[in-house]
């Protein structure tokens, strides 16, 4: 179980943000060996957008950059086939590892977290691993931080670099609807659009889903239940249903149930049950996730309950949510 006590201190802005980011830029400009750019398991729009954007910027800088990632189906349009690099079990001598948007080293995939590690992230629960870590929970997305880093690298912005970076901002702000959509975020987005991003085409393309997704939606929505007088809404991927890679989207559907302050979507996987959590109204999804051994942000977080089936996972989730609802004064 994670330790959620005193977590507010972890959610504070990084006071030396630009100082640290300048150091990262200088280090990357000086690197002569290969630079591996990786992100977290089950990557979302921010993970793919920030990592692909930085990879392209490093290539434009003339670096031996390698992007190791496995985008979900709805994000594969962003990358070209030749941009993918194979995962590695060990890093070659002189390699630098850049880990983006991974709340903890165990969530990074594609390369071992070893050697010289640069950790850039906006999750407050990040343990600040690596030789250089820049963790700023006040940033709406890791892509926002990558935007600053690319500026410091002095690379000329192109639509190819700006498009994935903007994708990270769009997805982690819920199309600029979430509370993390600050004036700064909108200014950054405007800059990126100014570099030639076709915004209407991008936002339309990000909503594409395969036909099977919509049939699966019916099965998921049939599992919707309300708890604690409607304060919590839950749904799950039925164990008999074929697991779709983009099914984590469903937490975004149920979160808008009127009267709810917490939404939880549970997805059975080989290792256990993946739990996606969203919250509002002073309730912390982060606290709930930490109680379940996971992490994330105050309004959006998650965990994996290893070795559990759906029934056991629901029991743990209800217990954790109840405790947080009491803390927040709802019960």
C-alpha positions in Angstrom: 0.0 0.0 0.0 1.3 3.4 -0.9 1.9 6.1 1.8 -0.5 8.9 1.0 0.3 10.9 4.2 2.0 14.2 3.5 1.4 13.9 -0.2 0.5 17.6 -0.5 4.2 18.4 -0.2 4.9 16.3 -3.3 2.4 18.2 -5.4 4.2 21.5 -5.0 5.8 23.2 -8.1 9.5 22.6 -8.6 11.1 25.9 -7.4 14.2 25.4 -9.6 12.3 24.3 -12.6 14.0 26.4 -15.3 17.4 26.0 -13.7 17.0 22.2 -13.8 15.6 22.2 -17.3 18.5 24.3 -18.6 20.8 21.7 -17.1 19.0 18.9 -18.9 19.2 20.9 -22.2 23.0 21.4 -21.7 23.5 17.7 -20.9 21.6 16.5 -23.9 23.4 18.9 -26.2 26.7 17.6 -25.0 25.8 13.9 -25.2 27.8 12.0 -27.9 26.4 8.5 -27.3 22.9 7.2 -28.0 19.9 8.7 -26.2 17.1 6.4 -25.4 13.7 8.1 -24.9 11.1 6.0 -23.1 7.9 6.4 -21.2 5.4 4.5 -19.1 3.6 1.2 -19.6 0.2 1.5 -21.3 1.1 4.9 -22.6 -1.5 7.7 -23.0 -1.5 10.8 -25.2 0.9 12.7 -23.0 3.3 9.8 -22.7 3.4 9.3 -26.5 3.2 13.0 -27.4 6.0 14.1 -25.1 8.4 11.3 -25.9 7.9 11.4 -29.7 8.2 15.2 -29.7 11.5 15.1 -27.8 12.8 12.3 -29.9 12.2 14.3 -33.1 13.8 17.3 -31.6 16.9 15.4 -30.6 17.1 13.9 -34.1 16.8 17.4 -35.5 19.7 18.3 -33.2 21.8 15.6 -34.9 21.7 13.2 -31.9 21.6 9.4 -32.0 18.2 9.3 -30.5 16.1 6.2 -30.2 12.4 6.2 -29.3 11.1 3.1 -27.6 7.4 3.1 -27.2 4.2 1.1 -28.0 1.4 3.6 -28.7 -2.2 2.5 -28.3 -4.2 2.1 -31.6 -5.7 5.6 -31.5 -2.2 7.3 -31.3 -0.3 5.2 -33.9 -1.0 7.8 -36.6 1.4 10.2 -35.0 4.6 8.1 -35.6 6.3 6.8 -38.8 7.3 3.1 -38.9 11.0 4.0 -39.2 10.8 6.0 -35.9 10.2 3.0 -33.7 13.2 1.4 -31.9 13.1 -2.1 -30.4 13.1 -2.5 -26.6 16.5 -3.3 -25.0 17.4 -5.3 -22.0 20.6 -3.5 -21.4 21.8 -0.1 -22.5 25.0 0.2 -24.5 28.0 1.9 -22.9 27.8 5.7 -22.9 24.0 5.7 -23.4 21.7 8.3 -21.8 18.2 7.3 -20.8 15.4 9.9 -20.8 12.3 8.8 -18.9 9.2 10.8 -19.6 5.9 10.9 -17.7 6.6 7.8 -15.6 5.4 8.2 -12.0 8.0 5.7 -10.8 10.9 3.8 -12.4 9.1 0.5 -12.3 6.5 1.9 -14.8 9.1 2.8 -17.4 9.3 0.3 -20.2 11.4 -0.2 -23.3 14.8 0.1 -21.6 16.2 -0.6 -18.1 16.3 2.4 -15.8 20.1 2.3 -15.3 23.2 4.4 -16.2 22.7 8.1 -16.6 19.0 8.7 -16.2 17.1 12.0 -16.8 13.6 11.9 -15.3 11.0 14.4 -16.5 7.5 14.1 -15.2 4.5 16.0 -13.7 3.2 13.4 -11.3 3.5 14.5 -7.7 4.1 11.0 -6.5 7.2 10.6 -8.6 10.1 9.7 -6.2 12.5 12.0 -8.1 14.7 9.1 -9.4 17.6 9.5 -11.8 20.8 11.6 -12.0 18.7 14.6 -13.0 15.0 14.7 -12.2 12.7 17.5 -13.1 9.3 16.8 -11.6 6.7 19.6 -11.5 3.1 18.7 -10.6 2.0 22.2 -11.4 2.4 21.5 -15.1 -0.7 20.2 -16.9 1.3 17.6 -18.9 4.8 16.3 -19.3 4.4 17.6 -22.9 4.2 21.1 -21.5 7.6 20.5 -19.9 9.0 19.0 -23.1 7.9 22.2 -24.9 10.1 24.2 -22.5 13.0 21.7 -23.0 12.8 21.9 -26.8 12.9 25.7 -26.6 16.0 25.4 -24.5 17.6 23.0 -26.9 17.3 25.7 -29.6 15.8 23.3 -32.2 13.7 24.9 -34.9 10.0 24.1 -34.4 8.3 22.2 -37.2 4.8 20.8 -37.5 6.3 17.3 -37.1 7.7 18.2 -33.7 4.9 20.4 -32.5 2.0 18.0 -33.3 2.9 15.2 -30.8 3.7 17.8 -28.1 0.3 19.5 -28.6 -1.3 16.0 -28.5 0.1 15.6 -25.0 -1.4 18.9 -23.9 -4.8 18.2 -25.5 -5.2 14.7 -24.0 -4.0 15.5 -20.5 -6.3 18.6 -20.3 -9.3 16.7 -21.6 -9.4 18.9 -24.7 -8.7 21.9 -22.5 -11.7 21.2 -20.3 -10.0 20.1 -17.1 -9.0 22.3 -14.2 -5.3 22.0 -15.2 -6.1 24.2 -18.3 -4.4 27.4 -17.1 -3.7 30.6 -19.1 -0.1 29.3 -19.5 -1.4 26.0 -21.0 -3.5 27.9 -23.5 -0.5 30.2 -24.4 1.7 27.1 -25.0 -1.0 25.5 -27.1 -1.4 28.7 -29.2 2.4 28.7 -29.8 2.3 25.1 -30.9 -0.6 25.7 -33.3 1.5 28.6 -34.7 4.2 26.2 -35.6 1.9 24.6 -38.2 -0.1 22.0 -36.4 -3.4 21.3 -38.1 -5.5 21.6 -35.0 -8.9 20.6 -36.4 -7.4 17.5 -38.1 -5.5 16.5 -35.0 -8.4 16.8 -32.6 -10.7 14.9 -34.9 -8.1 12.2 -35.4 -7.6 11.7 -31.7 -11.3 10.7 -31.3 -11.2 7.9 -33.9 -11.9 4.4 -32.5 -12.3 1.1 -34.2 -15.9 -0.3 -34.7 -15.3 -2.9 -32.1 -14.8 -0.2 -29.5 -18.5 0.9 -29.8 -19.8 -2.7 -29.3 -17.5 -3.0 -26.3 -18.9 0.3 -25.0 -22.4 -1.3 -24.6 -21.0 -4.2 -22.6 -19.0 -1.8 -20.3 -21.9 0.6 -19.8 -24.1 -2.4 -18.8 -21.8 -2.8 -15.7 -22.3 0.7 -14.4 -23.2 0.9 -10.7 -23.5 3.8 -8.2 -22.3 3.6 -4.6 -22.4 5.8 -1.5 -25.6 7.6 -2.7 -24.3 8.2 -6.2 -21.0 9.8 -5.0 -19.1 7.0 -6.7 -19.8 5.6 -10.2 -18.0 2.4 -11.3 -17.8 0.2 -14.4 -15.6 -2.6 -15.5 -14.5 -4.5 -18.6 -16.4 -7.8 -18.3 -14.0 -10.7 -18.0 -15.6 -12.5 -20.9 -15.2 -9.4 -23.2 -12.3 -9.1 -25.5 -9.9 -6.6 -24.0 -9.5 -3.6 -26.3 -6.3 -1.7 -25.9 -8.1 1.7 -25.8 -10.8 0.6 -23.3 -9.3 2.8 -20.6 -11.2 5.6 -22.3 -14.4 4.4 -20.6 -13.5 6.1 -17.3 -13.9 9.4 -19.2 -17.5 8.5 -20.1 -18.7 7.5 -16.7 -17.0 10.4 -14.9 -19.8 12.7 -16.0 -22.5 10.9 -14.1 -24.6 13.6 -12.4 -24.0 13.8 -8.6 -20.8 11.7 -8.7 -17.4 13.0 -7.3 -15.4 9.8 -8.1 -15.4 7.5 -11.1 -13.6 4.2 -11.2 -13.1 1.9 -14.2 -11.7 -1.6 -13.6 -10.0 -3.7 -16.3 -8.9 -7.3 -15.7 -5.5 -8.0 -17.0 -3.1 -11.0 -16.8 -1.3 -9.6 -13.7 -4.5 -8.5 -11.9 -7.0 -5.6 -12.3 -6.0 -2.2 -13.6 -7.9 0.6 -11.9 -8.4 4.1 -13.4 -9.7 6.8 -11.1 -11.1 10.3 -11.8 -12.4 12.7 -9.1 -13.7 16.2 -8.5 -15.1 18.4 -5.7 -12.2 18.2 -3.3 -11.9 14.4 -3.5 -8.4 13.1 -4.4 -8.0 10.3 -6.9 -4.3 10.4 -6.0 -5.1 9.5 -2.4 -7.3 6.6 -3.5 -4.7 5.3 -5.9 -2.0 5.5 -3.2 -4.1 3.5 -0.9 -4.3 0.9 -3.7 -0.5 0.9 -4.2 -0.6 3.2 -7.3 -0.2 6.9 -7.9 -0.9 9.8 -10.2 -2.5 13.3 -9.9 -5.2 14.6 -7.6 -8.0 14.6 -10.2 -6.7 11.5 -12.2 -4.8 8.5 -10.9 -4.6 4.8 -11.2 -3.2 1.5 -9.8 -2.9 -2.2 -10.6 -4.2 -4.6 -8.0 -2.0 -7.6 -8.7 -3.2 -11.1 -8.3 -6.8 -10.1 -7.8 -10.0 -10.9 -9.6 -12.8 -8.3 -10.2 -14.7 -9.2 -7.0 -11.7 -8.7 -4.8 -10.6 -5.6 -6.6 -14.1 -4.0 -6.2 -13.9 -4.7 -2.5 -10.5 -2.9 -2.2 -11.7 0.0 -4.4 -14.8 0.6 -2.4 -12.9 0.6 0.9 -10.3 3.1 -0.5 -12.9 5.4 -1.9 -15.0 5.3 1.2 -12.0 6.4 3.3 -11.3 9.3 0.9 -14.9 10.4 0.8 -14.8 10.5 4.7 -11.6 12.5 4.5 -13.2 15.0 2.1 -16.3 15.4 4.3 -18.8 13.6 2.1 -19.6 10.8 4.5 
